[in-house]
Amino acid sequence: MSPDDQQVRTALAADRAATAERVAALTRDLEAIVEASRLVATDDEHDPEGSTIAFERSQTTTLLADARRRLAELDQALVRVEAGSYGRCETCGRPIATERLLARLTTRTCIDCAS
């Protein structure tokens, strides 16, 4: 394993850990929003004060879906690492530059094929 390979693997592991924590935090936030909406019998849709509970719930749900999608992409990249196919373009089969991998850890194509 070259130093570049180790650098990419370390970045993948760090990104996965941070993304998993983001999923956990957003899940807790969403649960708190849902619980708060159950406890309050106000009509938040017509409240002139700030954002509505519905908006917060929608925004958090979207952020959570994005984080889960990112986590799945990182998990797929780690599977490719274990299979030995990570860092190879799925279109042309050539190696993907380390710089590209570090910038886009879950990429599956080289810069030429992505263009």
Buried (B, 14 or more C-beta within 10 A) or exposed (E): EEEBBEEBBEBBEEBBEBBBEBBEEBBEBBEEBEEEBEEEEEEBEEEEEEEBBEEBBEBBBEBBEBBBEBBEBBBEBBEBBEEEEBBBBEEEEEEBBBEBBEEEBBBBBBBEBEE
